[in-house]
Amino acid sequence: MLCASSDGSGTWGADAGRLSPAELAGQHTFTYEGSCSDAMVFALDFQGLMGKYPNTFVRIDEMKCDGNAIKFNANNFFYGDIEGNGNYRVELFNIYGKGAAGGNVLNSAFSNLQNVASDPAFSFNSSLEVTYTVFTDGNGAGVYTPNLATIPDWSGAGTWGYNAGATFEVKYEDFQYSIVNPSFNIKYESTDCAAGSIMTFIEVADLYGFFPGTHATLDNLYLDGTEVTFDATKVLDANESPKYRLELWNCYGSTKAGGCAFGTPDGDVIKELGFSSSMEVKFTFHSLFAVPQW
């Protein structure tokens, strides 16, 4: 671990732990005892990892400074063999690194600061605890397919996975992740969904396993060609791990507890999600990692 303050204090290479190949994949936590008053250089190097596992991804799940969890925007991290030496690096803040120009980090991961030489939002007096997950057989990049599921009842009607052919790409380029072609329009035609819905959601296989902070929004919903109004705050990111779901309604899911965006359930059924001929869903993926509200 490299973790240095703007005055140069801190550590420039502390051993944060050792993992055997048998235990490498999965979630781990380490604790570093020391101090850092503000982030100037902060990176985690997994020595030799890329040479042995070239299709690796390391995700930062949580950080605690002096025992308190801090906010961070992992979209601004850089991931991979950044220095070309076979080490896998997670670069969180580095004035000399990929996310910097002229000695300043362009976009901090620890606040909404831009073009800065350090960030005091990251600081600790006695300890830093980092929880992270290692993937050795896939780095999350690739092509994903969103599918619409809408189920009126348990009779077998509706669909558990309809797609009009559209896909999106999670691109890994220049040591960062981004979404290519993130907006979709799926129109499903059926005559057996007029009674309503016990489940309606967009599902993407495998995405949640790599990126549990994925955020998407429902942009528009049309039933039988007529646009439906809804409470956007109640359309939720959810999961059926490792699947990601944008949950409009699920009588067993997050919306059951949080309330439905379209109406009040009659038992398990939202009658307002019924349609006689077609359901058209427009939605957009915005980020792979959670974006905190500073």
Sequence and secondary structure as in RCSB ss.txt:
>XXXX:A:sequence
MLCASSDGSGTWGADAGRLSPAELAGQHTFTYEGSCSDAMVFALDFQGLMGKYPNTFVRIDEMKCDGNAIKFNAN
NFFYGDIEGNGNYRVELFNIYGKGAAGGNVLNSAFSNLQNVASDPAFSFNSSLEVTYTVFTDGNGAGVYTPNLAT
IPDWSGAGTWGYNAGATFEVKYEDFQYSIVNPSFNIKYESTDCAAGSIMTFIEVADLYGFFPGTHATLDNLYLDG
TEVTFDATKVLDANESPKYRLELWNCYGSTKAGGCAFGTPDGDVIKELGFSSSMEVKFTFHSLFAVPQW
>XXXX:A:secstr
 EEE TTS EEES       GGG SEEEEEEEES BSSBSEEEEEETTHHHH TT EEEEEEEEETTEE    GG
G EEE TTSSS EEEEEEETTSTTEETTEEEE SSSS EEES BTTS BSSEEEEEEEEESS  S EEE EEEEE
ESSTTS SEEEE  S  EEEEEETTEEEEES EEEEEEE SSBTT BSEEEEEETTHHHH TT EEEEEEEEETT
EE    GGGSEEEEETTEEEEEEEETTSHHHHH  SS   BTTBBGGG BSSEEEEEEEEEESS     
